[in-house]
Amino acid sequence: MNCDVLVVGASPSGIAAATAAARSGAEVILLDRNMGGSFDHPANTFFDGMFRRAGLAVERDYVLHDLEGMRIVSPGGCAVEIPAAGRFIDRGRFDALYLERAEGAGVELLRGVSRSAPLAGSGRRVETDAGEIGARVVIDASGVDGLMARKEGLSPLKHPEDVAWAAEAVVELAGLGEERRFEYFLGSVSPGWKATFSPAGGDSATLGVFVRGHGRDVSPFLDRFVETFKKYKSADYDAREMKIVSINRGGDAIAALPGEIVADSLMATGAAAGMSGIAYAIRAGTIAGDVAARAAASGDVSKKGLSGYVRLWRREFGLEYRMGRASLLALGEMADEEIDRLALGLAKRDLHLSGSFARKGLSAGIALARARPRTILPLIRGLLQG
Ligand SMILES: Cc1cc2nc3c(=O)[nH]c(=O)nc-3n(C[C@H](O)[C@H](O)[C@H](O)COP(=O)(O)OP(=O)(O)OC[C@H]3O[C@@H](n4cnc5c(N)ncnc54)[C@H](O)[C@@H]3O)c2cc1C
């Protein structure tokens, strides 16, 4: 088998990369170990602002439940409300829709596990259990472990130690899924980032912990969060009746940032390249696929020929990801009491987080600085470190 562009991983970034490359005229194969079976992608919630920022439109086909906003809850229970339209989605339908579009664009879907992709002239020969595939460009979209890129000697995550390891329980409790707010719980309940409640409609919801700095097994944090959550909701529900249906696990590269994501005939995208979040992964994959197709057509698939991808991505998202990382580092340094005081200060002010990303960032920064001036120093330090 030969093609211009081989994409490994039918992830949001991988499907987008394959579709964009095919639409730009390349012959494309999209390979996934689960192709044709059921994917186990855990991400299920987004806010419309993220989709708009990534140039995408929300489509009703895959929406299970509409959200009206988010509530940020401090360790002591102080809540900051932020209005923002969001969606809980049916991941099966979402993936199927985007895969259908990839096929419509001419992408060949293939089931198989890829192992390595050594250089072979101007291109790579990829060993897979579906046979050997020759490709001018290989795009690694295989998720947070980014095995392809790593095997070829790249360090696609700049701060791999800062991946947040997650465990998310799908739970059932009468009426719980009908709530309209996504909730973030901050502090020692989930060190380094967040614990989350995402209502999915009806009786269904997810409860998750995303923890930095405590290894991959974060089950003890999930167990504790489930108990904390039951107490938190005890006035509204008989939370003893809550059932855990299943548990998803994985890593979220939100604070890891892209490292080396391009080599000769090789690119990494999505979580494999430290580009976290469904919407942002789709946009990153689209940029990667487009650049890969142009490079294959021009005959220059060298690292230099593919590096336009890095430039374009940085121009659109570089600052935002660095601010996100800086915020998480600042948060990770704060004790529960400090987060409580910060939340109290913020709750007294009306947060109008609308407009462009820069405007939202600035409003949030000013609110933070007013509420708790000490917060601003670790934020700036994190931003400068990148
Ligand atoms: C528990 C959890 C919950 C999350 N919730 C959200 C959320 O609600 N909203 C949000 O925006 N983000 C969420 N995220 C983050 C989000 O999942 C990712 O940032 C996003 O999906 C990008 O990942 P990806 O598309 O690059 O890769 P993935 O979704 O990890 O997909 C990788 C694909 O590659 C395939 N693959 C891997 N290795 C090989 C191989 N060797 N050969 C062939 N195929 C291979 C896998 O089968 C898989 O299909 C969550 C993350 C976790 C861990």
Ligand as a Chemical Component Dictionary entry (heavy atoms), coordinates in Angstrom:
data_LIG
# 
_chem_comp.id                   LIG 
_chem_comp.type                 NON-POLYMER 
_chem_comp.pdbx_formal_charge   0 
_chem_comp.three_letter_code    LIG 
# 
loop_
_chem_comp_atom.comp_id 
_chem_comp_atom.atom_id 
_chem_comp_atom.alt_atom_id 
_chem_comp_atom.type_symbol 
_chem_comp_atom.charge 
_chem_comp_atom.model_Cartn_x 
_chem_comp_atom.model_Cartn_y 
_chem_comp_atom.model_Cartn_z 
_chem_comp_atom.pdbx_ordinal 
LIG C1  C1  C 0 -11.034 11.094 30.731 1  
LIG C2  C2  C 0 -10.866 12.226 29.743 2  
LIG C3  C3  C 0 -11.939 13.080 29.489 3  
LIG C4  C4  C 0 -11.791 14.129 28.592 4  
LIG N1  N1  N 0 -12.871 14.934 28.403 5  
LIG C5  C5  C 0 -12.784 15.941 27.491 6  
LIG C6  C6  C 0 -13.933 16.725 27.190 7  
LIG O1  O1  O 0 -15.002 16.518 27.752 8  
LIG N2  N2  N 0 -13.800 17.706 26.253 9  
LIG C7  C7  C 0 -12.615 17.939 25.575 10 
LIG O2  O2  O 0 -12.567 18.845 24.725 11 
LIG N3  N3  N 0 -11.519 17.191 25.826 12 
LIG C8  C8  C 0 -11.565 16.195 26.771 13 
LIG N4  N4  N 0 -10.470 15.408 26.995 14 
LIG C9  C9  C 0 -9.258  15.621 26.195 15 
LIG C10 C10 C 0 -9.462  14.959 24.815 16 
LIG O3  O3  O 0 -9.758  13.594 24.939 17 
LIG C11 C11 C 0 -8.280  15.061 23.896 18 
LIG O4  O4  O 0 -7.597  16.252 24.084 19 
LIG C12 C12 C 0 -8.760  15.036 22.446 20 
LIG O5  O5  O 0 -9.630  13.980 22.176 21 
LIG C13 C13 C 0 -7.604  14.920 21.551 22 
LIG O6  O6  O 0 -7.123  13.608 21.569 23 
LIG P1  P1  P 0 -6.759  13.006 20.224 24 
LIG O7  O7  O 0 -7.913  13.232 19.346 25 
LIG O8  O8  O 0 -5.486  13.608 19.729 26 
LIG O9  O9  O 0 -6.456  11.445 20.524 27 
LIG P2  P2  P 0 -7.371  10.298 21.143 28 
LIG O10 O10 O 0 -8.774  10.722 21.334 29 
LIG O11 O11 O 0 -6.624  9.738  22.306 30 
LIG O12 O12 O 0 -7.368  9.192  20.004 31 
LIG C14 C14 C 0 -6.204  8.473  19.632 32 
LIG C15 C15 C 0 -6.579  7.394  18.616 33 
LIG O13 O13 O 0 -5.401  6.743  18.145 34 
LIG C16 C16 C 0 -5.616  5.339  18.082 35 
LIG N5  N5  N 0 -4.294  4.709  18.218 36 
LIG C17 C17 C 0 -3.405  4.877  19.249 37 
LIG N6  N6  N 0 -2.268  4.201  19.008 38 
LIG C18 C18 C 0 -2.414  3.598  17.801 39 
LIG C19 C19 C 0 -1.571  2.759  16.997 40 
LIG N7  N7  N 0 -0.336  2.432  17.380 41 
LIG N8  N8  N 0 -2.046  2.328  15.806 42 
LIG C20 C20 C 0 -3.286  2.646  15.381 43 
LIG N9  N9  N 0 -4.147  3.446  16.106 44 
LIG C21 C21 C 0 -3.702  3.913  17.283 45 
LIG C22 C22 C 0 -6.585  5.050  19.222 46 
LIG O14 O14 O 0 -7.324  3.872  18.977 47 
LIG C23 C23 C 0 -7.482  6.298  19.202 48 
LIG O15 O15 O 0 -8.588  6.141  18.360 49 
LIG C24 C24 C 0 -10.564 14.344 27.918 50 
LIG C25 C25 C 0 -9.488  13.491 28.160 51 
LIG C26 C26 C 0 -9.632  12.448 29.066 52 
LIG C27 C27 C 0 -8.461  11.548 29.303 53 
# 
loop_
_chem_comp_bond.comp_id 
_chem_comp_bond.atom_id_1 
_chem_comp_bond.atom_id_2 
_chem_comp_bond.value_order 
_chem_comp_bond.pdbx_ordinal 
LIG C1  C2  SING 1  
LIG C2  C3  SING 2  
LIG C2  C26 DOUB 3  
LIG C3  C4  DOUB 4  
LIG C4  N1  SING 5  
LIG C4  C24 SING 6  
LIG N1  C5  DOUB 7  
LIG C5  C6  SING 8  
LIG C5  C8  SING 9  
LIG C6  O1  DOUB 10 
LIG C6  N2  SING 11 
LIG N2  C7  SING 12 
LIG C7  O2  DOUB 13 
LIG C7  N3  SING 14 
LIG N3  C8  DOUB 15 
LIG C8  N4  SING 16 
LIG N4  C9  SING 17 
LIG N4  C24 SING 18 
LIG C9  C10 SING 19 
LIG C10 O3  SING 20 
LIG C10 C11 SING 21 
LIG C11 O4  SING 22 
LIG C11 C12 SING 23 
LIG C12 O5  SING 24 
LIG C12 C13 SING 25 
LIG C13 O6  SING 26 
LIG O6  P1  SING 27 
LIG P1  O7  DOUB 28 
LIG P1  O8  SING 29 
LIG P1  O9  SING 30 
LIG O9  P2  SING 31 
LIG P2  O10 DOUB 32 
LIG P2  O11 SING 33 
LIG P2  O12 SING 34 
LIG O12 C14 SING 35 
LIG C14 C15 SING 36 
LIG C15 O13 SING 37 
LIG C15 C23 SING 38 
LIG O13 C16 SING 39 
LIG C16 N5  SING 40 
LIG C16 C22 SING 41 
LIG N5  C17 SING 42 
LIG N5  C21 SING 43 
LIG C17 N6  DOUB 44 
LIG N6  C18 SING 45 
LIG C18 C19 SING 46 
LIG C18 C21 DOUB 47 
LIG C19 N7  SING 48 
LIG C19 N8  DOUB 49 
LIG N8  C20 SING 50 
LIG C20 N9  DOUB 51 
LIG N9  C21 SING 52 
LIG C22 O14 SING 53 
LIG C22 C23 SING 54 
LIG C23 O15 SING 55 
LIG C24 C25 DOUB 56 
LIG C25 C26 SING 57 
LIG C26 C27 SING 58 
# 
